[in-house]
Amino acid sequence: MKKMYWVASMLAAFLLAAGAARAQSVDDKIKALEQELGQLKDQQVELKKEATTQAAAMPTFSYRPGGGLSIAAADRSWSFRFGYEYSMDFLKLEGNDSRREGDFQIFGRRNRPQFTLSTNNGFWEIASELDMDGDETTSKVSLIQRACARVGLQQLNPWLPRLQFGIDCSGAGSRYRSSEMTFELPTLDRNNGFNTGSHTGIGFSWDNLPAFGLPGTQQFNYYWVSQAMGNGDGKADKSNKSDHTLMWNINPLSQLKNKWINGFGFSMFAWFGNIDERANVSSTQSFQLRTQEGPTRLTFFTSPTAGTGLHTYLSPSMQYKVGPYQINFVTGFDKYNEDSGAPSPTGKIKAYMYKIMNDFMLWGPKGFLTGAPGEAGTFGLGYSYERVSADCGVANCNTAGTGFKRNRMLVHEWDMRYWFTPAVSLHFVVKNTDVANTPSAAQVASSCSRNTNAGNPGKSCNITDMALRFYMVY
């Protein structure tokens, strides 16, 4: 019996010792696994830090409709932007098909790739743009639309300007001379040499300045035009005279939250051109009244080329916007002082215009009377009225074969526009043009008269054109 007890005790002791050893071995293994897990976690944290650091150092890609595709370094030491403006017009122009575009013609209104390279967080910038529009690619030796350098001095001090210089730098006309629902710029702006304001020269721009203590902002631009406004593509005018343009804009109540009064804006534009009779290559020496749709436009009045003197163009404008409605008003006073020389004696050539533009966003993504220009799903209506008059007070005014010294042009425009996306829209326009004195060629081309010889001097003509524009801007 004792022997059995002894054997049982020995077996129990052995089992206890084995269990203790096994428990100790399991604890060691758990501790070892915990140490390995801790090391793995530390390694994972380090890997995440390295991945985050590497990702932060990678260039960033961003896209904004109308602002293009941008690639920028993480530290903003450099960036590159690519944009593209493209529009096609489908035309239905009233008149003689052999002299106008005919019915349902396609016209490439815009075809312009854009490139901008900047460094030092945008302090230094070079902007380049090609002009490959349908009516210009065959006639231009150079296709430069922009080749301009910019320096962001405002980054040093908000009161310093943004400096630009180069070929075909962007300009600034009267701030509210156009709108999203208006098909083209005013007739006089578009055809007196100013157009979009691009020029070769040097410019200074101040933006978002305080508005004299008012709850709003103001802007001021000055451009010194070295080769006369209207000389695009870097063409030299072989003249030591230059032009000057100034634009001032104020939105006096824009920072208020009251929607009924914060939508006011006022702008004043002035262009002073110094005409040089030795350099008769600038479009700033004359103006035209003509249609603006298609590559071959109907000309109703062309002033004689001014030989010398001062050319002034003053254009105030204003805007009021509330909810889905916006109204723009612009007027312009264009005057050439002919001082001397053949073929014209002393006298004045002048033109006057005003235009009223109404934009109404009828439908938007949130329903009736919502939406905004450039917002996907927005449908807008527009109506504008324009009146332009021209008066030639010097001899030999019949340089355009018009047979008269004065003219008056009225333009009624009805618009519809739908934005599929912020970058893609479809714009339909009906334009009615009424001209008091229509040249013979324009009479025949518009089918206002079928007299192919001399026409009817002084005849009043009324024509209606239609266009559908497919527009994309990236």
MOBELCOR-V31840 format. One line per field, one symbol per residue. ss: DSSP state (a for helix, b for strand, c for the rest). psi: psi as a letter, one per 40 degrees, with the letter a starting at -180 (. if undefined). A space follows every 50 residues. Layout:
ss->???
psi->???
//
This chain:
ss->caaaaaaaaaaaaaaaaaaaaaaaaaaaaaaaaaaaaaaaaaaaaaaaaa aaaaaaaccbbbbbcccbbbbbcccccbbbbbbbbbbbbbbbcccccccc ccbbbbbbbbbbbbbbbbbccccbbbbbbbcccccccccccccbbbbbbb bbaaaccccccbbbbbbbbcccccccccccccccccaaaaacccccccbb bbbbbbbbbbbccbbbbbbbbbbbbcccccccccccccccccbbbbbbbb bccccccccccccbbbbbbbbbbbbcccccccaaaccbbbccccccccbb bbccccccbbbbbbbbbbbbbbccbbbbbbbbbbbbbbccccccccbbbb bbbbbbbbbbbbbbccbbccccccccccbbbbbbbbbbbbbbcccccaaa cccccbbbbbbbbbbbbbbbbccbbbbbbbbbbbbccccaaaaaaccccc ccccccccccbbbbbbbbbbbbbc
psi->dddddddddddddddddddddddddddddddddddddddddddddddddd ddddddeiiihihhheeahhhiidefdiihhhihhhihhhighhahdeea eahfihhgdhghiihhhiiffedhihhihhhfideedeehdifhdhghii hgdeddheeiihhiiahfiiahahdfeiidehdiiiddddfeedbeeiih ahihhhifiigfeigaiiihhhhhhdfhhegifehiefieiiihiihhih gdedeieheeeeeiiiihihhhhhhheeggeheeeiiihiiehidhihhd hhiihhdiahhihhgiiiihhhbeihhihiiihhhhhhdiiiehahaihi iiiihhhhhhhdiadeahfaiihehhehhiiihihhhhiihhfiifefde fdeieiihhhhhhhihhhhdidehihhhihhhhhhdhhiddddddefdie geceaghehhihihiiihhhhhh.
//
